[in-house]
């Protein structure tokens, strides 16, 4: 796909596009995408560029952007550099810093959706209540809050980091102050002068804590497991940087490639040889020593597992936030929440009038899995409960014909841009649909044995990874302890195996003679 930067003119609609412009319920579309986040928008742009206009994107919210639309908490920013964390087909010379903030990324996604004319293919405010495969008609039927839709092909781009995981702490429902999740930030909540409790110390919390520390009266950070934190090499781009990206031939592309390969190298330590993570551990310990002079606090902030086992966090402001006297780290477990306080296992009472739940997402048990019903009537959730989150190339699942997941099981990365993985999946999906059109294929369903072989290969590789051997528990592992989240290798290996739709791995039913 050729690239066009975001400063170019918007693409004008063609007459074919206009004829398929209706987003009315009851409509049949060749392709329906669930979710207008980064993955849904990428897929939609590809369909437009392939000249396929008969598709819709059903989006429950009122804007594109997914996780970047929802995570508006103070300090929200990406920890993958922006020149890499952007679509390859839509480079953005205007990034203002190396690690952009949420607002800038959300604006970028919105601009891409408008620039490539996929915004008008979205049905906003349309939540999918169920999607079921009808074998006789070889169609998906979707019941939504806006009525019924049908589709030949279903693309599940509903995201992995979208459903908040809420902690089940006794008494939390009796709390009389404000409680909200980091991904549902309550911007009406007054923080100035308040006693705030932040539960969790993951990627969201380490951004929230320094961002609110100076406003609040008291801040208690409830840590269950200490994270590893590395320096954040962030800088503001000058006007000259931006001009070079825009006008110097290949400059931005080279910059992106340099960042990509520097990140790619980290897959060695994460996925293949955990001992190679040691130098990063040394850097992180040195940072902790430099930024936390208090020995007892430093001990409590020191992780007890190998670096990389959980997501490595980047921050220059998290540890320094604890230098404020009113910012306290609490490492005793929370045993109970009462009307105006949290009580920890040592009996200490921590007064609070606001609780921020920075407690992550339902990744391996997404509620949407329970709304998608395959060929034998079982939901994706039931299938996953029985067999684990087995999936072929993070995209196709036996019993779910003509369905392609985006950011499905084992596509997660700890070292590189998820947009790279998304674009790889879009290649695969587009080649699958092109093959189906060319060969008059009615349905494709991945073979059970292809899926099982692929899963076995993944689990064999993952057994050596730092996520499995590093001595931590994390959301990368499902309730059976299997790692069904991370991709065990280089992202370019995933690009290679998704370059072409490998029809031999699928059962195929055709509409008639080719
Ligand atoms: P997370 O990484 O899952 O962290 C959740 C935190 O809450 C952990 O510290 C966890 O402790 C704690 N926790 C969960 N349940 C708890 C309970 N019942 N009691 C006490 N503590 C509890 O979630 P996140 O920080 O929202 O990040 C999720 C993912 O989103 C990241 O891994 C990353 O992929 C992405 N993200 C990226 C960025 C970025 O680019 N900068 C920013 C935010 C998020 P344990 O560790 O003990 O489980």
Boltz pocket constraint, residues with backbone or C-beta under 6 A from the ligand:
constraints:
  - pocket:
      binder: B
      contacts: [[A, 77], [A, 78], [A, 79], [A, 80], [A, 161], [A, 167], [A, 168], [A, 182], [A, 199], [A, 200], [A, 201], [A, 202], [A, 203], [A, 204], [A, 205], [A, 222], [A, 223], [A, 224], [A, 225], [A, 311], [A, 334], [A, 358], [A, 359], [A, 360], [A, 361], [A, 473], [A, 474], [A, 475]]
      max_distance: 6.0
